[in-house]
């Protein structure tokens, strides 16, 4: 079922592109939190932990949980902030930045980026709270698998799109990833 939803999100995004439609940020995030693949990747990683996944665990970190929504939300916003300029040059008009600016035309691009960055920070804090709330019900290795993905996404996208550039800078970001809280 997840894969059907995943492919469906691409169809919606393709329709937006074809129609040159920039949705509201709310409409965009309902689709985009899932289209970046974070929920599929992280949920798959939970099964690779070797833990028996019960209905109770699913209620806390399953695909329909707040926890999993935050994983996709943080990953999508991080990706969009890092790559929106490149995507705009490639003709992709729909990113969190463009959607936010559509909702708030009075804001500059810099202001929109700052606000979306704060949304990432507050969502990371909420995710850490969700981890704390689920500690008694969810095996630590499962929570760590999900949190590890989000931290990795934040790491990769912290300095641009994360796949090219200065190795020394990336190593500094990697050290930050290893030794500091999720931000």
C-alpha positions in Angstrom: 0.0 0.0 0.0 2.9 2.4 0.8 4.3 2.0 -2.7 1.0 2.9 -4.3 0.7 6.0 -2.2 4.4 6.9 -3.0 3.8 6.6 -6.7 0.5 8.5 -6.4 2.4 11.5 -4.9 4.6 11.6 -7.9 1.5 11.8 -10.1 0.1 14.7 -8.1 3.4 16.5 -8.3 3.7 15.9 -12.0 0.2 17.4 -12.4 1.2 20.5 -10.5 4.3 20.9 -12.7 2.3 20.3 -15.9 -0.3 22.9 -14.9 2.3 25.3 -13.4 0.3 25.1 -10.2 1.9 26.1 -7.0 -0.2 24.8 -4.1 -0.5 26.2 -0.6 2.2 24.9 1.8 -0.4 22.9 3.6 -1.5 21.2 0.4 2.0 20.7 -0.7 3.2 19.1 2.5 0.2 16.6 2.6 1.8 15.2 -0.6 5.5 16.1 -0.3 6.2 14.6 3.1 5.6 11.2 1.6 7.0 11.8 -1.9 10.6 12.1 -0.7 10.7 8.5 0.2 11.7 9.0 3.9 8.7 7.2 5.3 9.3 4.1 3.1 13.0 4.0 3.8 12.7 4.5 7.6 9.8 2.1 8.0 11.8 -0.5 6.1 14.7 0.1 8.4 12.5 -0.7 11.4 11.9 -4.2 10.0 15.6 -4.7 9.5 16.3 -4.2 13.3 15.1 -7.8 13.9 12.5 -6.7 16.5 9.0 -8.1 16.4 6.8 -5.3 15.2 3.5 -5.3 17.1 0.4 -3.4 16.6 1.3 -1.3 19.7 4.7 -0.4 18.2 2.9 0.5 14.9 0.5 2.8 16.8 3.5 4.8 18.0 5.9 4.7 15.0 3.9 3.2 12.2 3.3 4.7 8.8 0.2 6.6 10.0 1.8 7.9 13.2 2.7 11.4 14.1 6.3 10.1 14.6 6.5 9.0 11.0 4.8 12.1 9.7 7.5 14.2 11.4 10.2 12.0 9.8 8.8 12.8 6.3 8.1 16.4 7.1 11.6 17.2 8.4 13.2 15.3 5.5 11.1 17.0 2.9 11.7 20.5 4.3 15.4 19.9 4.7 15.6 18.6 1.1 13.6 21.6 -0.3 15.6 24.2 1.6 18.9 22.7 0.3 17.8 22.2 -3.3 15.1 24.7 -4.2 17.3 27.0 -6.2 18.7 24.1 -8.3 15.2 22.6 -8.8 13.9 26.0 -9.9 16.7 26.2 -12.5 15.6 22.7 -13.7 12.0 23.9 -14.0 10.5 22.4 -10.8 8.4 25.2 -9.5 6.9 23.5 -6.5 9.0 23.4 -3.4 8.2 24.3 0.2 9.9 27.7 -0.4 7.7 28.6 -3.4 4.6 27.3 -1.7 5.3 29.4 1.4 6.0 32.5 -0.7 2.7 31.8 -2.6 0.9 31.8 0.8 2.8 34.9 2.0 3.7 37.1 -1.0 4.7 39.9 1.3 7.8 37.9 2.5 11.1 37.8 0.8 12.7 34.5 -0.2 15.2 34.9 2.7 12.3 35.4 5.2 10.6 32.3 3.8 13.7 30.2 4.2 14.2 31.5 7.8 10.6 30.6 8.7 10.9 27.1 7.1 14.1 26.6 8.9 12.4 27.3 12.2 9.6 24.8 11.2 12.3 22.2 10.8 13.8 23.0 14.2 10.4 22.9 16.0 9.5 19.7 14.2 12.8 18.1 15.3 12.0 19.1 18.9 8.5 17.5 18.5 10.1 14.4 17.1 12.4 14.1 20.1 9.4 14.5 22.3 7.6 11.7 20.4 10.7 9.5 20.9 10.5 10.2 24.6 6.8 9.4 24.8 7.2 6.1 23.0 10.2 4.9 25.1 8.1 2.4 27.1 6.4 0.9 24.1 8.9 1.0 21.3 12.3 -0.8 21.3 15.2 1.6 21.4 16.7 0.1 18.2 13.5 0.9 16.3 13.4 4.5 17.5 17.1 4.9 16.8 16.6 3.6 13.2 14.0 6.3 12.5 15.9 9.0 14.3 19.1 8.1 12.5 17.5 8.6 9.2 16.2 12.1 10.1 19.5 13.1 11.6 21.2 11.8 8.4 18.8 13.9 6.2 19.5 17.0 8.3 23.2 16.3 7.9 23.1 15.8 4.2 21.1 18.9 3.5 22.6 21.1 6.1 25.2 22.5 3.7 23.4 22.6 0.4 22.3 19.4 -1.3 25.1 17.5 0.5 26.3 15.5 -2.4 29.1 17.7 -3.7 31.4 20.3 -2.3 34.2 20.7 0.2 35.1 17.4 2.1 36.5 19.3 5.1 33.2 21.2 5.5 31.3 18.0 5.2 33.4 16.4 7.9 32.6 19.3 10.2 28.9 18.7 9.6 29.4 15.0 10.2 31.1 15.7 13.6 28.1 17.9 14.4 25.8 15.0 13.5 27.7 12.6 15.7 28.0 14.7 18.8 25.1 17.2 18.9 21.3 16.9 19.4 18.9 16.9 16.4 18.5 20.4 15.0 
